Amino acid sequence: MECISVFDMLKIGVGPSSSHTLGPWRAAERWISELKEQGVFDQVKEIKVYLYGSLSLTGKGHATDIAVVMGLLGTDPVTVPIESIGVSLEQLKTSQKLNFGGVREIPFDFGTDIIFKKEFLPFHSNAIQFEAQLANGKLVTETYYSIGGGFVVKEELIHAKENKETFKTFPHPVKTGNELLQHCLDQGKSISEIVLENELSLRTAQEIDEGLHQIWNTMLECMYVGCHTEGKLPGGLNVKRRAFEMHQKLKGNVPYSNPQEWLESIRDTEVKFRQIIKWVSCFALSVNEVNASLGRVVTAPTNGSAGVIPAVLMYYMVIENHDADFDDIRQFLLVASEVGSIFKKGATISAAMGGCQAEIGVSSAMAAAGLTELMGGSPEQVLIAAEIAMEHHLGLTCDPIGGLVQVPCIERNAMGAIKAINAAELALDTDPKEAKVPLDKVVNTMWETAKDMSSKYKETSEGGLAVGVFLSDC
């Protein structure tokens, strides 16, 4: 069983999709690194990229081709200036030369050297193949699979042995919810304490805090940008940004000049039930509007579901607990990431494999778990909250109109966030002895549902709303 850290489940990247944008970007970076390890990078004369299956069918809408180019240019999605992406793309289209790995130019035609092939490769729905022509005439190829959440693997799983060894170094190795709960009971500790001890086997406390600070700051900045940006989203659907107008109606009169001051100002606003629902929805919408416009977000566990966890954590900080600080943020993110890893190990977090239940469903379960522990829930209640949240997302399809991560994806983040809060409240009022469905059963059920689901509803834009609503309708 692979070792999954909080920093694997929560990764900073560029939208709109972790599996279709961040994954291919990382695959291109990895291919360049492997070419260098093999000593053939300097011999590459020409390259072609083949996108298979779901990467091909919704690749244009998910900016897969753009992501591949940015990876081939040697840029990092964590640090690349967002405004430079369009500039780099236009330069490439004009010159038809690629600054391969950021160090040497080779010919590259954006329109013809990225080939979209609709057929699916057997190992996974999201396959990307890189082909290089070397100076000596030899042709070398490598195939990667983007399996969701920005994770990239090869079919032979060359790092499987390394992952297993790292996993064994965890003081509390976890594959299932039952195993996690047993560690908590044996140690008399909360889920966040167990997860933190595992993380400390990989990095120092300072490194963990610095990493989690960066993740939260990115989430907060993303909400801030989304709430202060108006207009329409790119892609052709003419989807109007809604977070801006919602925010204008909700915000009070307290002045602010940065994201942290903004957070503090929200604490002074009216908090009736309707306002709470609107604030949570506004937070979630803001993140995914930024995501849909190739902005920087945190996979949580994916880009398409990136709004749920920030929205629920922000809800706790500005509605439930005005004294909440970084200790609460750390606790929430540790719990949420562990629940996400249980779903990844036992099922999938890829919509191309499991439909939207694997993205919004998992993110809602993660957020519900994190919120429940912050609200004083026991480890049993934390897992109950995760189960409730997923149970009511089972069967949710992935059917993006036009292959864009906009409709219905953006609204689904708002719904997933509200469900997470509801699930937490239900769990807090539940006697664990009375619970009927354990988390592990719903993980298994989600995976069985995914396998039974038609491929039309797995991020192919060949079914559901994707064909029921025409682009001309938009």
Secondary structure, DSSP 4 states (H G I P E B T S, - for coil): -----HHHHSEEEESS-IIIIIHHHHHHHHHHHHHHHTT-GGGEEEEEEEEEEHHHHTTTTTTHHHHHHHHHTT--TTTS-HHHHHHHHHHHHHH-EEEETTTEEEE--TTTSEEEE-PPPSS-SEEEEEEEEETTS-EEEEEEEEEETTEEE-TT-TTHHHHHHHHHHSSS--SSHHHHHHHHHHHT--HHHHHHHHHTTTS-HHHHHHHHHHHHHHHHHHHHHHHT--SB-SSSS-PBP-HHHHHHHH--S---SSHHHHHHHHTTS---HHHHHHHHHHHHHHHHHHHHTT-EEEESS-STTTTHHHHHHHHIIIII-TT--HHHHHHHHHHHHHHHHHHHHHS---HHHH-GGGTHHHHHHHHHHHHHHHTT--HHHHHHHHHHHHHTTTT--B--GGG-S-TTHHHHHHHHHHHHHHHHHHHHT--GGG--S-HHHHHHHHHHHHHHS-GGGBSSSSSTHHHHS-GGG-
